[in-house]
Amino acid sequence: MAGCLVGLVQVELLEDTRAQVVRLEGGRACVVERVALPADAREGDVVVDGRVEPEATALRVLEVARRRARLAVPVPPGLEL
């Protein structure tokens, strides 16, 4: 499914021969052959037009961290988990 690799995609899961990627425009996930990704791609990387984009990956990591921080519930003082 080479059509899955058009535009911005994030690598979600890498296996021996296949990978799961998610299109960032729309959130559609699909499975592709691992050889269709750049050799240096890792889980979490953003891939654009067949190459890993470190800046886009860093922005995505920041965005996820900000969303997690907004969803975090503060622990009241004295409460142990």
C-alpha positions as CSV (number, residue, x, y, z in Angstrom):
1,M,0.0,0.0,0.0
2,A,2.4,2.7,-1.2
3,G,-0.5,5.2,-1.1
4,C,-0.3,5.1,2.7
5,L,3.2,6.7,2.5
6,V,2.1,9.8,0.6
7,G,2.3,13.0,2.7
8,L,3.0,13.0,6.4
9,V,3.0,9.6,8.2
10,Q,4.2,8.6,11.6
11,V,5.7,5.2,12.1
12,E,3.8,3.5,14.9
13,L,5.1,-0.1,14.9
14,L,8.1,-1.7,13.2
15,E,8.2,-5.5,12.8
16,D,10.6,-7.7,10.9
17,T,9.1,-7.3,7.4
18,R,6.1,-4.9,8.0
19,A,5.4,-1.6,9.6
20,Q,2.2,0.1,10.8
21,V,2.1,3.8,9.9
22,V,-0.5,6.5,10.6
23,R,-1.3,9.3,8.2
24,L,-1.2,12.5,10.2
25,E,-3.8,14.1,8.0
26,G,-6.8,12.1,9.0
27,G,-5.4,9.5,11.4
28,R,-5.8,6.5,9.1
29,A,-3.5,3.6,10.0
30,C,-2.2,1.1,7.5
31,V,0.4,-1.6,7.2
32,V,3.2,-1.3,4.7
33,E,6.3,-3.3,3.9
34,R,9.2,-2.2,6.0
35,V,11.4,-1.8,3.0
36,A,9.1,1.0,1.8
37,L,10.3,3.1,4.8
38,P,13.7,4.7,5.0
39,A,16.3,2.4,6.5
40,D,16.9,4.7,9.5
41,A,13.2,5.0,10.4
42,R,12.3,4.2,14.0
43,E,9.0,4.0,15.9
44,G,7.6,7.5,16.4
45,D,9.4,9.0,13.5
46,V,7.6,11.3,11.0
47,V,8.3,10.4,7.4
48,V,7.6,12.8,4.5
49,D,8.0,11.7,0.9
50,G,10.2,8.8,1.8
51,R,12.6,10.4,4.2
52,V,12.7,10.8,8.0
53,E,12.0,14.4,9.1
54,P,13.7,15.1,12.4
55,E,12.1,18.5,12.9
56,A,8.6,17.2,12.2
57,T,9.3,14.3,14.6
58,A,10.4,16.7,17.3
59,L,7.3,18.8,16.9
60,R,5.1,15.7,17.1
61,V,6.8,14.6,20.3
62,L,6.3,18.1,21.8
63,E,2.7,18.1,20.7
64,V,2.0,14.8,22.4
65,A,3.8,15.9,25.6
66,R,1.7,19.1,25.7
67,R,-1.5,17.1,25.3
68,R,-0.5,14.6,28.0
69,A,0.4,17.5,30.4
70,R,-3.1,19.1,29.8
71,L,-4.7,15.7,30.7
72,A,-2.6,15.1,33.7
73,V,-4.4,15.3,37.1
74,P,-2.3,16.8,39.9
75,V,-1.8,14.6,42.9
76,P,-2.8,16.4,46.1
77,P,-0.1,16.9,48.7
78,G,0.2,14.0,51.1
79,L,-1.5,11.5,48.8
80,E,0.7,8.6,48.0
81,L,0.0,6.4,45.0
